[in-house]
Amino acid sequence: MFLKRLLYYLNPLTLFGKSNPDFNLRFMHGINRISILLFLVCVVVMVVRALSK
């Protein structure tokens, strides 16, 4: 359930959809998506570094 919701949230097709007319809320969701993507990239980099030692 959590993974399904996370994948829906990070899906590029839903990124540009008109889900909410409020600009501030859409901007906040965009910033949240960027921060989640950056966090996941950092976790992958940390795992790769740990496995390469």
PQR file with spaces between the fields and no chain letter, atoms N, CA, C, O and H, PARSE charges and radii, in Angstrom:
ATOM       1  N    MET     1       0.827   -1.192    0.000 -0.4000 1.5000
ATOM       2  CA   MET     1       0.000    0.000    0.000 -0.0000 2.0000
ATOM       3  C    MET     1       0.873    1.259    0.000  0.5500 1.7000
ATOM       4  O    MET     1       0.649    2.180   -0.786 -0.5500 1.4000
ATOM       5  N    PHE     2       1.870    1.286    0.891 -0.4000 1.5000
ATOM       6  CA   PHE     2       2.757    2.449    0.970 -0.0000 2.0000
ATOM       7  C    PHE     2       3.570    2.598   -0.305  0.5500 1.7000
ATOM       8  O    PHE     2       3.717    3.701   -0.831 -0.5500 1.4000
ATOM       9  H    PHE     2       2.051    0.538    1.529  0.4000 1.0000
ATOM      10  N    LEU     3       4.102    1.476   -0.803 -0.4000 1.5000
ATOM      11  CA   LEU     3       4.909    1.525   -2.025 -0.0000 2.0000
ATOM      12  C    LEU     3       4.061    1.930   -3.222  0.5500 1.7000
ATOM      13  O    LEU     3       4.525    2.675   -4.085 -0.5500 1.4000
ATOM      14  H    LEU     3       3.982    0.580   -0.376  0.4000 1.0000
ATOM      15  N    LYS     4       2.833    1.450   -3.283 -0.4000 1.5000
ATOM      16  CA   LYS     4       1.932    1.815   -4.383 -0.0000 2.0000
ATOM      17  C    LYS     4       1.641    3.316   -4.362  0.5500 1.7000
ATOM      18  O    LYS     4       1.651    3.961   -5.410 -0.5500 1.4000
ATOM      19  H    LYS     4       2.457    0.845   -2.583  0.4000 1.0000
ATOM      20  N    ARG     5       1.389    3.862   -3.205 -0.4000 1.5000
ATOM      21  CA   ARG     5       1.112    5.299   -3.085 -0.0000 2.0000
ATOM      22  C    ARG     5       2.356    6.126   -3.405  0.5500 1.7000
ATOM      23  O    ARG     5       2.254    7.177   -4.037 -0.5500 1.4000
ATOM      24  H    ARG     5       1.381    3.337   -2.353  0.4000 1.0000
ATOM      25  N    LEU     6       3.521    5.659   -2.977 -0.4000 1.5000
ATOM      26  CA   LEU     6       4.772    6.360   -3.269 -0.0000 2.0000
ATOM      27  C    LEU     6       5.049    6.363   -4.770  0.5500 1.7000
ATOM      28  O    LEU     6       5.449    7.388   -5.322 -0.5500 1.4000
ATOM      29  H    LEU     6       3.604    4.805   -2.464  0.4000 1.0000
ATOM      30  N    LEU     7       4.844    5.232   -5.431 -0.4000 1.5000
ATOM      31  CA   LEU     7       5.058    5.166   -6.877 -0.0000 2.0000
ATOM      32  C    LEU     7       4.063    6.042   -7.628  0.5500 1.7000
ATOM      33  O    LEU     7       4.421    6.653   -8.635 -0.5500 1.4000
ATOM      34  H    LEU     7       4.520    4.399   -4.982  0.4000 1.0000
ATOM      35  N    TYR     8       2.821    6.116   -7.157 -0.4000 1.5000
ATOM      36  CA   TYR     8       1.846    7.013   -7.784 -0.0000 2.0000
ATOM      37  C    TYR     8       2.269    8.469   -7.604  0.5500 1.7000
ATOM      38  O    TYR     8       2.122    9.281   -8.517 -0.5500 1.4000
ATOM      39  H    TYR     8       2.530    5.620   -6.339  0.4000 1.0000
ATOM      40  N    TYR     9       2.787    8.788   -6.436 -0.4000 1.5000
ATOM      41  CA   TYR     9       3.186   10.162   -6.134 -0.0000 2.0000
ATOM      42  C    TYR     9       4.386   10.588   -6.966  0.5500 1.7000
ATOM      43  O    TYR     9       4.496   11.756   -7.340 -0.5500 1.4000
ATOM      44  H    TYR     9       2.906    8.128   -5.695  0.4000 1.0000
ATOM      45  N    LEU    10       5.290    9.653   -7.259 -0.4000 1.5000
ATOM      46  CA   LEU    10       6.498    9.963   -8.020 -0.0000 2.0000
ATOM      47  C    LEU    10       6.343    9.726   -9.519  0.5500 1.7000
ATOM      48  O    LEU    10       7.291    9.940  -10.274 -0.5500 1.4000
ATOM      49  H    LEU    10       5.201    8.704   -6.955  0.4000 1.0000
ATOM      50  N    ASN    11       5.186    9.294   -9.956 -0.4000 1.5000
ATOM      51  CA   ASN    11       4.944    9.026  -11.375 -0.0000 2.0000
ATOM      52  C    ASN    11       4.965   10.339  -12.161  0.5500 1.7000
ATOM      53  O    ASN    11       4.249   11.276  -11.807 -0.5500 1.4000
ATOM      54  H    ASN    11       4.416    9.120   -9.343  0.4000 1.0000
ATOM      55  N    PRO    12       5.778   10.420  -13.225 -0.5600 1.5000
ATOM      56  CA   PRO    12       5.822   11.666  -14.004  0.2800 2.0000
ATOM      57  C    PRO    12       4.497   11.991  -14.695  0.5500 1.7000
ATOM      58  O    PRO    12       4.227   13.159  -14.974 -0.5500 1.4000
ATOM      59  N    LEU    13       3.675   10.998  -14.975 -0.4000 1.5000
ATOM      60  CA   LEU    13       2.382   11.261  -15.611 -0.0000 2.0000
ATOM      61  C    LEU    13       1.430   11.987  -14.671  0.5500 1.7000
ATOM      62  O    LEU    13       0.614   12.794  -15.118 -0.5500 1.4000
ATOM      63  H    LEU    13       3.895   10.049  -14.749  0.4000 1.0000
ATOM      64  N    THR    14       1.525   11.711  -13.379 -0.4000 1.5000
ATOM      65  CA   THR    14       0.671   12.405  -12.412 -0.0000 2.0000
ATOM      66  C    THR    14       1.307   13.705  -11.935  0.5500 1.7000
ATOM      67  O    THR    14       0.662   14.504  -11.256 -0.5500 1.4000
ATOM      68  H    THR    14       2.188   11.057  -13.016  0.4000 1.0000
ATOM      69  N    LEU    15       2.562   13.915  -12.287 -0.4000 1.5000
ATOM      70  CA   LEU    15       3.254   15.128  -11.853 -0.0000 2.0000
ATOM      71  C    LEU    15       2.653   16.370  -12.484  0.5500 1.7000
ATOM      72  O    LEU    15       2.518   17.399  -11.822 -0.5500 1.4000
ATOM      73  H    LEU    15       3.086   13.266  -12.839  0.4000 1.0000
ATOM      74  N    PHE    16       2.291   16.285  -13.758 -0.4000 1.5000
ATOM      75  CA   PHE    16       1.793   17.449  -14.477 -0.0000 2.0000
ATOM      76  C    PHE    16       0.276   17.469  -14.603  0.5500 1.7000
ATOM      77  O    PHE    16      -0.269   18.274  -15.358 -0.5500 1.4000
ATOM      78  H    PHE    16       2.400   15.449  -14.296  0.4000 1.0000
ATOM      79  N    GLY    17      -0.414   16.593  -13.875 -0.4000 1.5000
ATOM      80  CA   GLY    17      -1.869   16.570  -13.932 -0.0000 2.0000
ATOM      81  C    GLY    17      -2.487   17.723  -13.171  0.5500 1.7000
ATOM      82  O    GLY    17      -1.877   18.281  -12.260 -0.5500 1.4000
ATOM      83  H    GLY    17       0.029   15.939  -13.262  0.4000 1.0000
ATOM      84  N    LYS    18      -3.695   18.072  -13.550 -0.4000 1.5000
ATOM      85  CA   LYS    18      -4.435   19.146  -12.874 -0.0000 2.0000
ATOM      86  C    LYS    18      -5.244   18.542  -11.729  0.5500 1.7000
ATOM      87  O    LYS    18      -6.460   18.387  -11.843 -0.5500 1.4000
ATOM      88  H    LYS    18      -4.191   17.619  -14.291  0.4000 1.0000
ATOM      89  N    SER    19      -4.579   18.203  -10.632 -0.4000 1.5000
ATOM      90  CA   SER    19      -5.283   17.575   -9.522 -0.0000 2.0000
ATOM      91  C    SER    19      -5.887   18.599   -8.568  0.5500 1.7000
ATOM      92  O    SER    19      -6.910   18.332   -7.937 -0.5500 1.4000
ATOM      93  H    SER    19      -3.592   18.329  -10.540  0.4000 1.0000
ATOM      94  N    ASN    20      -5.259   19.775   -8.459 -0.4000 1.5000
ATOM      95  CA   ASN    20      -5.742   20.778   -7.519 -0.0000 2.0000
ATOM      96  C    ASN    20      -5.544   22.159   -8.137  0.5500 1.7000
ATOM      97  O    ASN    20      -4.460   22.458   -8.636 -0.5500 1.4000
ATOM      98  H    ASN    20      -4.429   19.993   -8.972  0.4000 1.0000
ATOM      99  N    PRO    21      -6.562   22.998   -8.111 -0.5600 1.5000
ATOM     100  CA   PRO    21      -6.428   24.314   -8.738  0.2800 2.0000
ATOM     101  C    PRO    21      -5.584   25.305   -7.926  0.5500 1.7000
ATOM     102  O    PRO    21      -5.187   26.347   -8.447 -0.5500 1.4000
ATOM     103  N    ASP    22      -5.315   24.993   -6.679 -0.4000 1.5000
ATOM     104  CA   ASP    22      -4.550   25.901   -5.822 -0.0000 2.0000
ATOM     105  C    ASP    22      -3.065   25.840   -6.185  0.5500 1.7000
ATOM     106  O    ASP    22      -2.435   24.788   -6.073 -0.5500 1.4000
ATOM     107  H    ASP    22      -5.638   24.147   -6.256  0.4000 1.0000
ATOM     108  N    PHE    23      -2.513   26.973   -6.621 -0.4000 1.5000
ATOM     109  CA   PHE    23      -1.118   27.015   -7.067 -0.0000 2.0000
ATOM     110  C    PHE    23      -0.157   26.697   -5.932  0.5500 1.7000
ATOM     111  O    PHE    23       0.807   25.960   -6.135 -0.5500 1.4000
ATOM     112  H    PHE    23      -3.025   27.827   -6.713  0.4000 1.0000
ATOM     113  N    ASN    24      -0.398   27.232   -4.753 -0.4000 1.5000
ATOM     114  CA   ASN    24       0.519   27.016   -3.628 -0.0000 2.0000
ATOM     115  C    ASN    24       0.590   25.549   -3.232  0.5500 1.7000
ATOM     116  O    ASN    24       1.664   25.040   -2.913 -0.5500 1.4000
ATOM     117  H    ASN    24      -1.182   27.830   -4.589  0.4000 1.0000
ATOM     118  N    LEU    25      -0.542   24.873   -3.251 -0.4000 1.5000
ATOM     119  CA   LEU    25      -0.559   23.460   -2.897 -0.0000 2.0000
ATOM     120  C    LEU    25       0.163   22.629   -3.950  0.5500 1.7000
ATOM     121  O    LEU    25       0.896   21.700   -3.608 -0.5500 1.4000
ATOM     122  H    LEU    25      -1.415   25.287   -3.511  0.4000 1.0000
ATOM     123  N    ARG    26      -0.034   22.950   -5.228 -0.4000 1.5000
ATOM     124  CA   ARG    26       0.680   22.232   -6.296 -0.0000 2.0000
ATOM     125  C    ARG    26       2.179   22.471   -6.191  0.5500 1.7000
ATOM     126  O    ARG    26       2.964   21.545   -6.393 -0.5500 1.4000
ATOM     127  H    ARG    26      -0.629   23.704   -5.507  0.4000 1.0000
ATOM     128  N    PHE    27       2.588   23.693   -5.879 -0.4000 1.5000
ATOM     129  CA   PHE    27       4.005   24.001   -5.722 -0.0000 2.0000
ATOM     130  C    PHE    27       4.595   23.224   -4.551  0.5500 1.7000
ATOM     131  O    PHE    27       5.708   22.707   -4.648 -0.5500 1.4000
ATOM     132  H    PHE    27       1.950   24.445   -5.715  0.4000 1.0000
ATOM     133  N    MET    28       3.858   23.138   -3.445 -0.4000 1.5000
ATOM     134  CA   MET    28       4.321   22.390   -2.286 -0.0000 2.0000
ATOM     135  C    MET    28       4.495   20.915   -2.630  0.5500 1.7000
ATOM     136  O    MET    28       5.483   20.299   -2.230 -0.5500 1.4000
ATOM     137  H    MET    28       2.954   23.558   -3.366  0.4000 1.0000
ATOM     138  N    HIS    29       3.543   20.341   -3.370 -0.4000 1.5000
ATOM     139  CA   HIS    29       3.657   18.942   -3.765 -0.0000 2.0000
ATOM     140  C    HIS    29       4.841   18.730   -4.703  0.5500 1.7000
ATOM     141  O    HIS    29       5.502   17.693   -4.640 -0.5500 1.4000
ATOM     142  H    HIS    29       2.741   20.841   -3.694  0.4000 1.0000
ATOM     143  N    GLY    30       5.110   19.688   -5.558 -0.4000 1.5000
ATOM     144  CA   GLY    30       6.275   19.590   -6.439 -0.0000 2.0000
ATOM     145  C    GLY    30       7.575   19.578   -5.657  0.5500 1.7000
ATOM     146  O    GLY    30       8.473   18.789   -5.953 -0.5500 1.4000
ATOM     147  H    GLY    30       4.573   20.530   -5.609  0.4000 1.0000
ATOM     148  N    ILE    31       7.684   20.445   -4.661 -0.4000 1.5000
ATOM     149  CA   ILE    31       8.874   20.478   -3.809 -0.0000 2.0000
ATOM     150  C    ILE    31       9.003   19.176   -3.030  0.5500 1.7000
ATOM     151  O    ILE    31      10.109   18.662   -2.868 -0.5500 1.4000
ATOM     152  H    ILE    31       6.955   21.086   -4.421  0.4000 1.0000
ATOM     153  N    ASN    32       7.890   18.637   -2.544 -0.4000 1.5000
ATOM     154  CA   ASN    32       7.928   17.363   -1.822 -0.0000 2.0000
ATOM     155  C    ASN    32       8.410   16.238   -2.726  0.5500 1.7000
ATOM     156  O    ASN    32       9.181   15.384   -2.289 -0.5500 1.4000
ATOM     157  H    ASN    32       6.991   19.054   -2.675  0.4000 1.0000
ATOM     158  N    ARG    33       7.967   16.222   -3.978 -0.4000 1.5000
ATOM     159  CA   ARG    33       8.402   15.176   -4.910 -0.0000 2.0000
ATOM     160  C    ARG    33       9.891   15.284   -5.182  0.5500 1.7000
ATOM     161  O    ARG    33      10.584   14.268   -5.258 -0.5500 1.4000
ATOM     162  H    ARG    33       7.340   16.915   -4.333  0.4000 1.0000
ATOM     163  N    ILE    34      10.388   16.497   -5.328 -0.4000 1.5000
ATOM     164  CA   ILE    34      11.825   16.683   -5.555 -0.0000 2.0000
ATOM     165  C    ILE    34      12.619   16.188   -4.347  0.5500 1.7000
ATOM     166  O    ILE    34      13.648   15.534   -4.512 -0.5500 1.4000
ATOM     167  H    ILE    34       9.826   17.322   -5.266  0.4000 1.0000
ATOM     168  N    SER    35      12.153   16.491   -3.142 -0.4000 1.5000
ATOM     169  CA   SER    35      12.885   16.071   -1.947 -0.0000 2.0000
ATOM     170  C    SER    35      12.854   14.553   -1.782  0.5500 1.7000
ATOM     171  O    SER    35      13.850   13.967   -1.357 -0.5500 1.4000
ATOM     172  H    SER    35      11.317   17.023   -3.008  0.4000 1.0000
ATOM     173  N    ILE    36      11.745   13.906   -2.106 -0.4000 1.5000
ATOM     174  CA   ILE    36      11.676   12.445   -2.029 -0.0000 2.0000
ATOM     175  C    ILE    36      12.612   11.816   -3.048  0.5500 1.7000
ATOM     176  O    ILE    36      13.318   10.858   -2.731 -0.5500 1.4000
ATOM     177  H    ILE    36      10.936   14.381   -2.451  0.4000 1.0000
ATOM     178  N    LEU    37      12.628   12.345   -4.274 -0.4000 1.5000
ATOM     179  CA   LEU    37      13.530   11.811   -5.294 -0.0000 2.0000
ATOM     180  C    LEU    37      14.989   11.984   -4.882  0.5500 1.7000
ATOM     181  O    LEU    37      15.794   11.071   -5.063 -0.5500 1.4000
ATOM     182  H    LEU    37      12.055   13.123   -4.531  0.4000 1.0000
ATOM     183  N    LEU    38      15.332   13.132   -4.337 -0.4000 1.5000
ATOM     184  CA   LEU    38      16.700   13.368   -3.890 -0.0000 2.0000
ATOM     185  C    LEU    38      17.071   12.426   -2.750  0.5500 1.7000
ATOM     186  O    LEU    38      18.192   11.918   -2.714 -0.5500 1.4000
ATOM     187  H    LEU    38      14.677   13.874   -4.190  0.4000 1.0000
ATOM     188  N    PHE    39      16.158   12.187   -1.829 -0.4000 1.5000
ATOM     189  CA   PHE    39      16.400   11.252   -0.736 -0.0000 2.0000
ATOM     190  C    PHE    39      16.639    9.847   -1.268  0.5500 1.7000
ATOM     191  O    PHE    39      17.562    9.168   -0.819 -0.5500 1.4000
ATOM     192  H    PHE    39      15.248   12.600   -1.859  0.4000 1.0000
ATOM     193  N    LEU    40      15.818    9.398   -2.223 -0.4000 1.5000
ATOM     194  CA   LEU    40      15.986    8.057   -2.773 -0.0000 2.0000
ATOM     195  C    LEU    40      17.307    7.921   -3.525  0.5500 1.7000
ATOM     196  O    LEU    40      17.958    6.879   -3.443 -0.5500 1.4000
ATOM     197  H    LEU    40      15.068    9.949   -2.588  0.4000 1.0000
ATOM     198  N    VAL    41      17.706    8.951   -4.251 -0.4000 1.5000
ATOM     199  CA   VAL    41      18.999    8.922   -4.948 -0.0000 2.0000
ATOM     200  C    VAL    41      20.135    8.820   -3.935  0.5500 1.7000
ATOM     201  O    VAL    41      21.082    8.061   -4.146 -0.5500 1.4000
ATOM     202  H    VAL    41      17.177    9.797   -4.318  0.4000 1.0000
ATOM     203  N    CYS    42      20.055    9.562   -2.857 -0.4000 1.5000
ATOM     204  CA   CYS    42      21.099    9.510   -1.829 -0.0000 2.0000
ATOM     205  C    CYS    42      21.161    8.141   -1.159  0.5500 1.7000
ATOM     206  O    CYS    42      22.250    7.651   -0.859 -0.5500 1.4000
ATOM     207  H    CYS    42      19.286   10.178   -2.686  0.4000 1.0000
ATOM     208  N    VAL    43      20.020    7.523   -0.921 -0.4000 1.5000
ATOM     209  CA   VAL    43      20.008    6.186   -0.331 -0.0000 2.0000
ATOM     210  C    VAL    43      20.664    5.192   -1.281  0.5500 1.7000
ATOM     211  O    VAL    43      21.433    4.338   -0.841 -0.5500 1.4000
ATOM     212  H    VAL    43      19.135    7.921   -1.165  0.4000 1.0000
ATOM     213  N    VAL    44      20.375    5.289   -2.568 -0.4000 1.5000
ATOM     214  CA   VAL    44      20.986    4.389   -3.551 -0.0000 2.0000
ATOM     215  C    VAL    44      22.496    4.596   -3.585  0.5500 1.7000
ATOM     216  O    VAL    44      23.249    3.622   -3.630 -0.5500 1.4000
ATOM     217  H    VAL    44      19.750    5.983   -2.925  0.4000 1.0000
ATOM     218  N    VAL    45      22.948    5.839   -3.564 -0.4000 1.5000
ATOM     219  CA   VAL    45      24.391    6.118   -3.562 -0.0000 2.0000
ATOM     220  C    VAL    45      25.047    5.541   -2.315  0.5500 1.7000
ATOM     221  O    VAL    45      26.134    4.970   -2.402 -0.5500 1.4000
ATOM     222  H    VAL    45      22.336    6.629   -3.527  0.4000 1.0000
ATOM     223  N    MET    46      24.412    5.680   -1.166 -0.4000 1.5000
ATOM     224  CA   MET    46      24.978    5.137    0.068 -0.0000 2.0000
ATOM     225  C    MET    46      25.056    3.616    0.026  0.5500 1.7000
ATOM     226  O    MET    46      26.034    3.037    0.497 -0.5500 1.4000
ATOM     227  H    MET    46      23.529    6.144   -1.095  0.4000 1.0000
ATOM     228  N    VAL    47      24.041    2.962   -0.530 -0.4000 1.5000
ATOM     229  CA   VAL    47      24.050    1.502   -0.631 -0.0000 2.0000
ATOM     230  C    VAL    47      25.144    1.047   -1.590  0.5500 1.7000
ATOM     231  O    VAL    47      25.855    0.085   -1.301 -0.5500 1.4000
ATOM     232  H    VAL    47      23.246    3.432   -0.913  0.4000 1.0000
ATOM     233  N    VAL    48      25.288    1.724   -2.721 -0.4000 1.5000
ATOM     234  CA   VAL    48      26.330    1.361   -3.685 -0.0000 2.0000
ATOM     235  C    VAL    48      27.710    1.538   -3.067  0.5500 1.7000
ATOM     236  O    VAL    48      28.580    0.687   -3.248 -0.5500 1.4000
ATOM     237  H    VAL    48      24.711    2.506   -2.955  0.4000 1.0000
ATOM     238  N    ARG    49      27.919    2.619   -2.348 -0.4000 1.5000
ATOM     239  CA   ARG    49      29.215    2.836   -1.693 -0.0000 2.0000
ATOM     240  C    ARG    49      29.490    1.780   -0.628  0.5500 1.7000
ATOM     241  O    ARG    49      30.624    1.325   -0.486 -0.5500 1.4000
ATOM     242  H    ARG    49      27.212    3.310   -2.200  0.4000 1.0000
ATOM     243  N    ALA    50      28.469    1.391    0.114 -0.4000 1.5000
ATOM     244  CA   ALA    50      28.656    0.388    1.161 -0.0000 2.0000
ATOM     245  C    ALA    50      28.963   -0.982    0.559  0.5500 1.7000
ATOM     246  O    ALA    50      29.757   -1.741    1.115 -0.5500 1.4000
ATOM     247  H    ALA    50      27.547    1.761   -0.002  0.4000 1.0000
ATOM     248  N    LEU    51      28.346   -1.294   -0.558 -0.4000 1.5000
ATOM     249  CA   LEU    51      28.581   -2.595   -1.183 -0.0000 2.0000
ATOM     250  C    LEU    51      29.894   -2.648   -1.952  0.5500 1.7000
ATOM     251  O    LEU    51      30.416   -3.737   -2.195 -0.5500 1.4000
ATOM     252  H    LEU    51      27.702   -0.678   -1.010  0.4000 1.0000
ATOM     253  N    SER    52      30.432   -1.519   -2.334 -0.4000 1.5000
ATOM     254  CA   SER    52      31.663   -1.520   -3.121 -0.0000 2.0000
ATOM     255  C    SER    52      32.923   -1.584   -2.261  0.5500 1.7000
ATOM     256  O    SER    52      34.023   -1.712   -2.797 -0.5500 1.4000
ATOM     257  H    SER    52      30.008   -0.634   -2.137  0.4000 1.0000
ATOM     258  N    LYS    53      32.785   -1.500   -0.962 -0.4000 1.5000
ATOM     259  CA   LYS    53      33.966   -1.561   -0.079 -0.0000 2.0000
ATOM     260  C    LYS    53      34.422   -2.974    0.129  0.5500 1.7000
ATOM     261  O    LYS    53      35.398   -3.209    0.841 -0.5500 1.4000
ATOM     262  H    LYS    53      31.891   -1.397   -0.526  0.4000 1.0000
